[in-house]
């Protein structure tokens, strides 16, 4: 089911911290620096970028487990490169290492994100 998704497959995305991305704006703190929930969202976006082109139109992936260490603050205007690389594939489970860095290479955060490949229609049918 994970044909086309192999260990080593990777992607990176670049994002710039805006006022809307700050802890104070997102309600996850009082400071005008990158919010941890936004960092997590960017890490997940990088995993989707890495995996989506390997899936047919009937399949997608959903997040299932996250471990993130947010180690450095990022002010408004800072540019981050967020990378995701497949480290493990087991059936429908795909595990990624993720890392976010400032333009100068300073690591802002890192961790692991797991996603599960699902059939879109079958997954959505369980909502009702």
C-alpha positions as CSV (number, residue, x, y, z in Angstrom):
1,X,0.0,0.0,0.0
2,X,3.0,2.3,0.4
3,X,4.4,1.8,-3.1
4,X,6.3,4.8,-4.0
5,X,7.0,5.8,-0.4
6,X,10.5,4.7,0.6
7,X,12.9,5.5,3.4
8,X,14.9,8.6,2.5
9,X,12.1,10.3,0.6
10,X,12.2,13.9,1.7
11,X,10.9,17.5,1.1
12,X,11.6,20.9,2.5
13,X,9.4,24.0,2.7
14,X,10.4,27.6,3.5
15,X,8.2,29.8,5.7
16,X,8.5,33.3,7.1
17,X,7.2,34.1,10.6
18,X,4.4,36.6,10.6
19,X,2.4,38.2,13.4
20,X,-0.3,35.6,12.9
21,X,2.3,32.8,13.6
22,X,3.3,34.1,17.0
23,X,2.4,32.6,20.4
24,X,0.6,35.7,21.4
25,X,-1.6,35.6,18.3
26,X,-2.3,31.9,18.5
27,X,-3.0,31.8,22.2
28,X,-0.2,29.5,23.1
29,X,1.8,32.0,25.0
30,X,2.3,35.7,25.6
31,X,5.4,36.5,23.5
32,X,5.7,37.7,19.9
33,X,7.8,34.7,18.7
34,X,7.0,31.7,16.6
35,X,4.3,29.6,18.3
36,X,5.0,25.9,18.9
37,X,1.6,24.9,17.3
38,X,2.6,26.8,14.1
39,X,6.0,25.1,14.1
40,X,4.2,21.7,14.4
41,X,1.9,22.7,11.5
42,X,4.9,23.6,9.3
43,X,6.5,20.2,10.2
44,X,3.4,18.4,9.2
45,X,3.1,20.4,6.0
46,X,6.7,19.3,5.1
47,X,5.7,15.6,5.7
48,X,2.7,16.0,3.4
49,X,5.0,17.6,0.8
50,X,7.2,14.6,1.0
51,X,4.5,11.9,0.8
52,X,1.6,13.3,-1.3
53,X,3.2,12.9,-4.7
54,X,3.7,9.2,-4.0
55,X,0.0,8.6,-3.3
56,X,-2.7,8.0,-5.9
57,X,-5.9,10.2,-5.9
58,X,-7.8,7.7,-3.7
59,X,-5.3,7.9,-0.9
60,X,-4.0,10.5,1.5
61,X,-2.3,10.5,4.9
62,X,-3.4,11.6,8.3
63,X,-1.2,12.5,11.3
64,X,-1.1,9.9,14.0
65,X,1.8,10.8,16.4
66,X,4.0,13.8,17.0
67,X,7.1,14.5,19.1
68,X,8.5,18.0,18.7
69,X,11.3,19.8,20.6
70,X,11.0,23.6,20.1
71,X,14.4,24.7,21.2
72,X,15.0,28.3,19.9
73,X,12.7,31.4,19.5
74,X,12.1,32.8,16.1
75,X,11.0,36.5,15.8
76,X,8.6,37.9,13.3
77,X,10.3,38.2,9.9
78,X,12.6,35.1,10.5
79,X,12.8,32.7,7.6
80,X,12.7,29.0,8.5
81,X,13.5,26.0,6.3
82,X,11.5,23.0,7.5
83,X,12.6,19.5,6.3
84,X,11.0,16.1,6.6
85,X,12.5,12.8,5.7
86,X,11.0,9.3,5.7
87,X,12.8,7.2,8.3
88,X,10.5,4.2,8.5
89,X,7.7,2.5,6.5
90,X,5.6,-0.3,7.9
91,X,2.5,-1.1,5.8
92,X,0.4,2.1,6.0
93,X,2.5,3.7,8.7
94,X,5.1,6.3,7.6
95,X,7.5,7.8,10.1
96,X,9.4,11.1,9.4
97,X,12.3,12.9,11.1
98,X,11.6,16.7,10.9
99,X,13.7,19.7,11.6
100,X,13.3,23.4,11.3
101,X,16.2,25.8,10.9
102,X,16.8,29.5,10.6
103,X,18.5,30.7,7.4
104,X,21.9,30.6,9.2
105,X,21.5,26.9,10.0
106,X,20.5,27.4,13.7
107,X,18.1,24.6,14.6
108,X,14.8,25.9,15.9
109,X,13.1,22.6,16.4
110,X,13.2,18.9,15.6
111,X,11.4,15.7,16.2
112,X,9.4,12.9,14.7
113,X,6.0,12.8,12.9
114,X,4.1,9.7,12.1
115,X,1.4,9.5,9.4
116,X,-0.9,6.7,8.3
117,X,-2.0,6.3,4.7
118,X,-5.7,6.0,4.4
119,X,-8.3,5.6,1.6
120,X,-10.0,9.1,1.5
121,X,-13.6,7.9,1.1
122,X,-13.4,5.1,3.7
123,X,-11.8,7.5,6.2
124,X,-14.5,10.2,5.7
125,X,-17.3,7.6,5.8
126,X,-16.4,7.0,9.5
127,X,-17.3,10.6,10.4
128,X,-21.1,10.1,10.2
